[in-house]
Amino acid sequence: MGFEFDAGTIRGLGTLVVAIAFIGLSLWVFSPRRKSEFDDATMLPFADEPSPTDAQAEPATRSTRP
């Protein structure tokens, strides 16, 4: 009268767990509350690049001789 776990049941439970994790992750990623965090994160690769105003300024150690 006990319930036996066969390979199909275990695979089905694994699929259910992965599906629930996928749905949860999708809701977290596309949550409007996270938009500002993700917008900031998209700019991280460019964080160490100089701004346009810094690029025009001459560095103090650069020679001005021709």
Biopython code that builds the backbone (N, CA, C, O; Angstrom):
import numpy as np
from Bio.PDB.StructureBuilder import StructureBuilder

atoms = [
    (1, "MET", "N", (0.808, -1.179, 0.000)),
    (1, "MET", "CA", (0.000, 0.000, 0.000)),
    (1, "MET", "C", (0.868, 1.267, 0.000)),
    (1, "MET", "O", (0.344, 2.374, -0.124)),
    (2, "GLY", "N", (2.181, 1.111, 0.137)),
    (2, "GLY", "CA", (3.079, 2.258, 0.138)),
    (2, "GLY", "C", (3.313, 2.784, -1.271)),
    (2, "GLY", "O", (3.101, 2.082, -2.259)),
    (3, "PHE", "N", (3.748, 4.014, -1.337)),
    (3, "PHE", "CA", (4.021, 4.649, -2.619)),
    (3, "PHE", "C", (5.465, 4.386, -2.995)),
    (3, "PHE", "O", (6.371, 4.658, -2.207)),
    (4, "GLU", "N", (5.691, 3.861, -4.188)),
    (4, "GLU", "CA", (7.036, 3.542, -4.639)),
    (4, "GLU", "C", (7.525, 4.608, -5.606)),
    (4, "GLU", "O", (6.788, 5.063, -6.480)),
    (5, "PHE", "N", (8.788, 4.998, -5.430)),
    (5, "PHE", "CA", (9.403, 5.968, -6.322)),
    (5, "PHE", "C", (10.123, 5.217, -7.429)),
    (5, "PHE", "O", (11.122, 4.542, -7.180)),
    (6, "ASP", "N", (9.625, 5.330, -8.633)),
    (6, "ASP", "CA", (10.340, 4.763, -9.766)),
    (6, "ASP", "C", (11.046, 5.894, -10.507)),
    (6, "ASP", "O", (10.927, 7.055, -10.117)),
    (7, "ALA", "N", (11.769, 5.574, -11.557)),
    (7, "ALA", "CA", (12.563, 6.571, -12.284)),
    (7, "ALA", "C", (11.678, 7.671, -12.874)),
    (7, "ALA", "O", (12.071, 8.838, -12.879)),
    (8, "GLY", "N", (10.514, 7.324, -13.362)),
    (8, "GLY", "CA", (9.612, 8.316, -13.944)),
    (8, "GLY", "C", (9.121, 9.317, -12.917)),
    (8, "GLY", "O", (9.006, 10.504, -13.223)),
    (9, "THR", "N", (8.830, 8.869, -11.716)),
    (9, "THR", "CA", (8.364, 9.764, -10.656)),
    (9, "THR", "C", (9.471, 10.727, -10.243)),
    (9, "THR", "O", (9.226, 11.917, -10.047)),
    (10, "ILE", "N", (10.684, 10.209, -10.113)),
    (10, "ILE", "CA", (11.816, 11.053, -9.721)),
    (10, "ILE", "C", (12.105, 12.094, -10.811)),
    (10, "ILE", "O", (12.364, 13.258, -10.505)),
    (11, "ARG", "N", (12.061, 11.680, -12.061)),
    (11, "ARG", "CA", (12.258, 12.631, -13.162)),
    (11, "ARG", "C", (11.157, 13.681, -13.195)),
    (11, "ARG", "O", (11.420, 14.855, -13.456)),
    (12, "GLY", "N", (9.948, 13.268, -12.935)),
    (12, "GLY", "CA", (8.829, 14.208, -12.904)),
    (12, "GLY", "C", (8.981, 15.230, -11.784)),
    (12, "GLY", "O", (8.720, 16.416, -11.985)),
    (13, "LEU", "N", (9.402, 14.777, -10.606)),
    (13, "LEU", "CA", (9.628, 15.707, -9.495)),
    (13, "LEU", "C", (10.782, 16.652, -9.804)),
    (13, "LEU", "O", (10.726, 17.833, -9.460)),
    (14, "GLY", "N", (11.824, 16.145, -10.447)),
    (14, "GLY", "CA", (12.944, 16.998, -10.843)),
    (14, "GLY", "C", (12.507, 18.060, -11.835)),
    (14, "GLY", "O", (12.916, 19.217, -11.740)),
    (15, "THR", "N", (11.678, 17.665, -12.781)),
    (15, "THR", "CA", (11.156, 18.625, -13.756)),
    (15, "THR", "C", (10.292, 19.683, -13.076)),
    (15, "THR", "O", (10.356, 20.861, -13.428)),
    (16, "LEU", "N", (9.492, 19.268, -12.111)),
    (16, "LEU", "CA", (8.646, 20.197, -11.374)),
    (16, "LEU", "C", (9.494, 21.208, -10.590)),
    (16, "LEU", "O", (9.188, 22.400, -10.581)),
    (17, "VAL", "N", (10.543, 20.736, -9.942)),
    (17, "VAL", "CA", (11.424, 21.632, -9.185)),
    (17, "VAL", "C", (12.093, 22.636, -10.111)),
    (17, "VAL", "O", (12.152, 23.824, -9.791)),
    (18, "VAL", "N", (12.599, 22.182, -11.254)),
    (18, "VAL", "CA", (13.247, 23.081, -12.209)),
    (18, "VAL", "C", (12.245, 24.081, -12.773)),
    (18, "VAL", "O", (12.581, 25.253, -12.945)),
    (19, "ALA", "N", (11.038, 23.650, -13.059)),
    (19, "ALA", "CA", (10.014, 24.554, -13.594)),
    (19, "ALA", "C", (9.656, 25.628, -12.570)),
    (19, "ALA", "O", (9.501, 26.795, -12.931)),
    (20, "ILE", "N", (9.524, 25.256, -11.314)),
    (20, "ILE", "CA", (9.213, 26.231, -10.265)),
    (20, "ILE", "C", (10.364, 27.217, -10.100)),
    (20, "ILE", "O", (10.135, 28.415, -9.935)),
    (21, "ALA", "N", (11.604, 26.720, -10.144)),
    (21, "ALA", "CA", (12.770, 27.609, -10.047)),
    (21, "ALA", "C", (12.822, 28.566, -11.231)),
    (21, "ALA", "O", (13.127, 29.745, -11.052)),
    (22, "PHE", "N", (12.533, 28.086, -12.425)),
    (22, "PHE", "CA", (12.531, 28.930, -13.619)),
    (22, "PHE", "C", (11.477, 30.031, -13.514)),
    (22, "PHE", "O", (11.757, 31.189, -13.823)),
    (23, "ILE", "N", (10.293, 29.683, -13.089)),
    (23, "ILE", "CA", (9.215, 30.663, -12.950)),
    (23, "ILE", "C", (9.578, 31.697, -11.884)),
    (23, "ILE", "O", (9.371, 32.894, -12.080)),
    (24, "GLY", "N", (10.116, 31.237, -10.764)),
    (24, "GLY", "CA", (10.518, 32.161, -9.697)),
    (24, "GLY", "C", (11.617, 33.099, -10.143)),
    (24, "GLY", "O", (11.562, 34.296, -9.861)),
    (25, "LEU", "N", (12.614, 32.577, -10.834)),
    (25, "LEU", "CA", (13.711, 33.406, -11.329)),
    (25, "LEU", "C", (13.217, 34.407, -12.373)),
    (25, "LEU", "O", (13.649, 35.559, -12.390)),
    (26, "SER", "N", (12.321, 33.964, -13.232)),
    (26, "SER", "CA", (11.768, 34.869, -14.236)),
    (26, "SER", "C", (10.987, 36.006, -13.592)),
    (26, "SER", "O", (11.102, 37.154, -14.022)),
    (27, "LEU", "N", (10.201, 35.708, -12.576)),
    (27, "LEU", "CA", (9.462, 36.758, -11.877)),
    (27, "LEU", "C", (10.408, 37.726, -11.185)),
    (27, "LEU", "O", (10.146, 38.928, -11.154)),
    (28, "TRP", "N", (11.515, 37.215, -10.624)),
    (28, "TRP", "CA", (12.493, 38.064, -9.949)),
    (28, "TRP", "C", (13.203, 38.984, -10.950)),
    (28, "TRP", "O", (13.384, 40.175, -10.694)),
    (29, "VAL", "N", (13.599, 38.413, -12.088)),
    (29, "VAL", "CA", (14.337, 39.190, -13.085)),
    (29, "VAL", "C", (13.466, 40.278, -13.698)),
    (29, "VAL", "O", (13.930, 41.402, -13.885)),
    (30, "PHE", "N", (12.242, 39.973, -14.007)),
    (30, "PHE", "CA", (11.376, 40.926, -14.690)),
    (30, "PHE", "C", (10.515, 41.751, -13.744)),
    (30, "PHE", "O", (9.562, 42.400, -14.175)),
    (31, "SER", "N", (10.846, 41.729, -12.465)),
    (31, "SER", "CA", (10.114, 42.522, -11.487)),
    (31, "SER", "C", (10.417, 44.007, -11.698)),
    (31, "SER", "O", (11.583, 44.379, -11.826)),
    (32, "PRO", "N", (9.400, 44.857, -11.736)),
    (32, "PRO", "CA", (9.634, 46.300, -11.917)),
    (32, "PRO", "C", (10.473, 46.907, -10.783)),
    (32, "PRO", "O", (11.155, 47.909, -10.997)),
    (33, "ARG", "N", (10.434, 46.325, -9.604)),
    (33, "ARG", "CA", (11.219, 46.851, -8.482)),
    (33, "ARG", "C", (12.715, 46.683, -8.708)),
    (33, "ARG", "O", (13.503, 47.425, -8.121)),
    (34, "ARG", "N", (13.129, 45.740, -9.534)),
    (34, "ARG", "CA", (14.545, 45.464, -9.782)),
    (34, "ARG", "C", (15.100, 46.242, -10.970)),
    (34, "ARG", "O", (16.303, 46.185, -11.226)),
    (35, "LYS", "N", (14.259, 46.965, -11.698)),
    (35, "LYS", "CA", (14.707, 47.627, -12.924)),
    (35, "LYS", "C", (15.866, 48.587, -12.687)),
    (35, "LYS", "O", (16.830, 48.582, -13.452)),
    (36, "SER", "N", (15.792, 49.403, -11.652)),
    (36, "SER", "CA", (16.872, 50.365, -11.416)),
    (36, "SER", "C", (18.183, 49.652, -11.078)),
    (36, "SER", "O", (19.249, 50.091, -11.507)),
    (37, "GLU", "N", (18.115, 48.565, -10.317)),
    (37, "GLU", "CA", (19.325, 47.790, -10.005)),
    (37, "GLU", "C", (19.962, 47.238, -11.273)),
    (37, "GLU", "O", (21.177, 47.325, -11.454)),
    (38, "PHE", "N", (19.154, 46.680, -12.133)),
    (38, "PHE", "CA", (19.671, 46.075, -13.351)),
    (38, "PHE", "C", (20.154, 47.138, -14.340)),
    (38, "PHE", "O", (21.106, 46.899, -15.083)),
    (39, "ASP", "N", (19.515, 48.298, -14.357)),
    (39, "ASP", "CA", (19.991, 49.382, -15.214)),
    (39, "ASP", "C", (21.377, 49.844, -14.772)),
    (39, "ASP", "O", (22.241, 50.123, -15.603)),
    (40, "ASP", "N", (21.582, 49.924, -13.462)),
    (40, "ASP", "CA", (22.907, 50.274, -12.945)),
    (40, "ASP", "C", (23.925, 49.193, -13.294)),
    (40, "ASP", "O", (25.061, 49.505, -13.651)),
    (41, "ALA", "N", (23.534, 47.945, -13.194)),
    (41, "ALA", "CA", (24.441, 46.836, -13.481)),
    (41, "ALA", "C", (24.830, 46.776, -14.958)),
    (41, "ALA", "O", (25.928, 46.328, -15.290)),
    (42, "THR", "N", (23.947, 47.218, -15.838)),
    (42, "THR", "CA", (24.291, 47.194, -17.263)),
    (42, "THR", "C", (25.400, 48.181, -17.595)),
    (42, "THR", "O", (26.087, 48.018, -18.603)),
    (43, "MET", "N", (25.583, 49.192, -16.773)),
    (43, "MET", "CA", (26.614, 50.187, -17.026)),
    (43, "MET", "C", (27.947, 49.852, -16.361)),
    (43, "MET", "O", (28.923, 50.568, -16.582)),
    (44, "LEU", "N", (28.025, 48.802, -15.564)),
    (44, "LEU", "CA", (29.262, 48.449, -14.868)),
    (44, "LEU", "C", (30.457, 48.217, -15.789)),
    (44, "LEU", "O", (31.561, 48.613, -15.415)),
    (45, "PRO", "N", (30.318, 47.610, -16.958)),
    (45, "PRO", "CA", (31.498, 47.442, -17.817)),
    (45, "PRO", "C", (32.116, 48.763, -18.260)),
    (45, "PRO", "O", (33.288, 48.796, -18.633)),
    (46, "PHE", "N", (31.359, 49.838, -18.226)),
    (46, "PHE", "CA", (31.849, 51.135, -18.670)),
    (46, "PHE", "C", (32.232, 52.045, -17.504)),
    (46, "PHE", "O", (32.551, 53.214, -17.720)),
    (47, "ALA", "N", (32.209, 51.538, -16.289)),
    (47, "ALA", "CA", (32.425, 52.373, -15.109)),
    (47, "ALA", "C", (33.836, 52.941, -15.039)),
    (47, "ALA", "O", (34.020, 54.028, -14.492)),
    (48, "ASP", "N", (34.836, 52.250, -15.570)),
    (48, "ASP", "CA", (36.212, 52.731, -15.461)),
    (48, "ASP", "C", (36.645, 53.577, -16.651)),
    (48, "ASP", "O", (37.784, 54.043, -16.684)),
    (49, "GLU", "N", (35.773, 53.785, -17.625)),
    (49, "GLU", "CA", (36.103, 54.623, -18.768)),
    (49, "GLU", "C", (35.954, 56.086, -18.386)),
    (49, "GLU", "O", (35.043, 56.442, -17.638)),
    (50, "PRO", "N", (36.836, 56.937, -18.892)),
    (50, "PRO", "CA", (36.723, 58.360, -18.555)),
    (50, "PRO", "C", (35.486, 58.975, -19.202)),
    (50, "PRO", "O", (35.053, 58.564, -20.278)),
    (51, "SER", "N", (34.942, 59.953, -18.528)),
    (51, "SER", "CA", (33.793, 60.652, -19.101)),
    (51, "SER", "C", (34.285, 61.566, -20.220)),
    (51, "SER", "O", (35.481, 61.849, -20.283)),
    (52, "PRO", "N", (33.414, 62.032, -21.099)),
    (52, "PRO", "CA", (33.849, 62.899, -22.210)),
    (52, "PRO", "C", (34.556, 64.167, -21.738)),
    (52, "PRO", "O", (35.457, 64.650, -22.425)),
    (53, "THR", "N", (34.176, 64.717, -20.594)),
    (53, "THR", "CA", (34.846, 65.925, -20.104)),
    (53, "THR", "C", (36.253, 65.594, -19.618)),
    (53, "THR", "O", (37.152, 66.424, -19.747)),
    (54, "ASP", "N", (36.468, 64.400, -19.061)),
    (54, "ASP", "CA", (37.796, 63.990, -18.620)),
    (54, "ASP", "C", (38.705, 63.699, -19.807)),
    (54, "ASP", "O", (39.915, 63.910, -19.721)),
    (55, "ALA", "N", (38.154, 63.226, -20.895)),
    (55, "ALA", "CA", (38.954, 62.876, -22.067)),
    (55, "ALA", "C", (39.540, 64.110, -22.739)),
    (55, "ALA", "O", (40.599, 64.019, -23.360)),
    (56, "GLN", "N", (38.884, 65.256, -22.631)),
    (56, "GLN", "CA", (39.365, 66.472, -23.267)),
    (56, "GLN", "C", (40.449, 67.161, -22.455)),
    (56, "GLN", "O", (41.252, 67.908, -23.013)),
    (57, "ALA", "N", (40.488, 66.924, -21.154)),
    (57, "ALA", "CA", (41.472, 67.571, -20.300)),
    (57, "ALA", "C", (42.848, 66.939, -20.512)),
    (57, "ALA", "O", (42.966, 65.721, -20.641)),
    (58, "GLU", "N", (43.885, 67.774, -20.547)),
    (58, "GLU", "CA", (45.255, 67.292, -20.708)),
    (58, "GLU", "C", (45.762, 66.757, -19.375)),
    (58, "GLU", "O", (45.563, 67.396, -18.342)),
    (59, "PRO", "N", (46.406, 65.613, -19.381)),
    (59, "PRO", "CA", (46.982, 65.120, -18.129)),
    (59, "PRO", "C", (48.147, 66.008, -17.688)),
    (59, "PRO", "O", (48.835, 66.582, -18.533)),
    (60, "ALA", "N", (48.374, 66.126, -16.393)),
    (60, "ALA", "CA", (49.400, 67.004, -15.856)),
    (60, "ALA", "C", (50.808, 66.523, -16.202)),
    (60, "ALA", "O", (51.725, 67.342, -16.247)),
    (61, "THR", "N", (51.014, 65.233, -16.446)),
    (61, "THR", "CA", (52.347, 64.703, -16.692)),
    (61, "THR", "C", (52.702, 64.661, -18.175)),
    (61, "THR", "O", (53.811, 64.252, -18.519)),
    (62, "ARG", "N", (51.820, 65.060, -19.041)),
    (62, "ARG", "CA", (52.073, 65.004, -20.470)),
    (62, "ARG", "C", (52.897, 66.210, -20.936)),
    (62, "ARG", "O", (52.646, 67.348, -20.539)),
    (63, "SER", "N", (53.856, 65.936, -21.763)),
    (63, "SER", "CA", (54.706, 67.001, -22.287)),
    (63, "SER", "C", (53.968, 67.761, -23.373)),
    (63, "SER", "O", (53.213, 67.171, -24.146)),
    (64, "THR", "N", (54.183, 69.063, -23.434)),
    (64, "THR", "CA", (53.566, 69.883, -24.479)),
    (64, "THR", "C", (54.570, 70.248, -25.561)),
    (64, "THR", "O", (54.253, 71.038, -26.450)),
    (65, "ARG", "N", (55.776, 69.687, -25.504)),
    (65, "ARG", "CA", (56.785, 69.954, -26.534)),
    (65, "ARG", "C", (56.430, 69.215, -27.824)),
    (65, "ARG", "O", (55.868, 68.120, -27.789)),
    (66, "PRO", "N", (56.770, 69.836, -28.979)),
    (66, "PRO", "CA", (56.457, 69.177, -30.267)),
    (66, "PRO", "C", (57.330, 67.966, -30.530)),
    (66, "PRO", "O", (57.186, 67.314, -31.564)),
]
sb = StructureBuilder()
sb.init_structure("model")
sb.init_model(0)
sb.init_chain("A")
sb.init_seg("    ")
for serial, (resi, resn, name, xyz) in enumerate(atoms, 1):
    if name == "N":
        sb.init_residue(resn, " ", resi, " ")
    sb.init_atom(name, np.array(xyz, "f"), 0.0, 1.0, " ", f" {name:<3s}", serial, name[0])
structure = sb.get_structure()
